[in-house]
């Protein structure tokens, strides 16, 4: 089932609420990650630069109830 919901995240560095969309991770998202974002994130100081979106997709597809929290 596809999910799309508006959520509020908290930016860790300054504890500021940030509006965001929660969506089901699709093959198009993974392709965008591989072709557009992976290298950009490696050279950024964004908090999500180390997230492994392909691993998150594998966990999701496996039906695991594990949290996607990256601590």
N, C-alpha and C positions, 0 to 999 in steps of 0.2 A: 504494500500500500504506500503510495507517495504521500509525503508529508511536506507541508509548507506552512510555517507559522511564524508570526512576528514575535520576537523575544527581545529581552534586554540583557546584555552581557555587562560584566564589570571589568573595565580595563585595569589590570593588576598594578601597573606602574603608578597610577594616580587615583585609583579607586573611583573612576568616573563611569557612570552608566553609559552604555553605547547601544543604540538600536541596531538590531540585526535580524536576519531571516534564517530560520532553521529549515533545512530542506533535505529531502532524501538525496543521498549521494548517488549520482548517475554516472554511466560511462563517459558522458560528455564532460562532467565535472572533472573526472580523473584525467581525461585527455587535456583539458585546460591546465590542470596542475602540472602534467608532464611537459607540455609545450610552452606554457606562458609563465607559470608561477614558481616552479621549483627553483630555478636559478635566481630569480628575483628575490625570493624569500631567503636564500642562502646568504645574500649580500645585504640583507636588511637587518634592522634591529627590532622588527616586529616580534611580538610575543609568540606568534604561531609559526615562526620560521623553521622550527624543528619538527612540526607535526608531519606524520607520515600518512598521507591521505589514502595511499594504496593499502596500507595495513588496516586503516579504519574501515575501508570497504570490505576487506576480507573478513574482518570481525563481524561486520553487519551481515554479510551474506551467510556466514556460518550460523547465524541465529543466536550468537552468544549474547548474554545479558550483561556483559562487561560494560562498564562505563567508559566513555571516550575521554575521560579527564586526563590531561597531560600535566602532571605535577612536576 
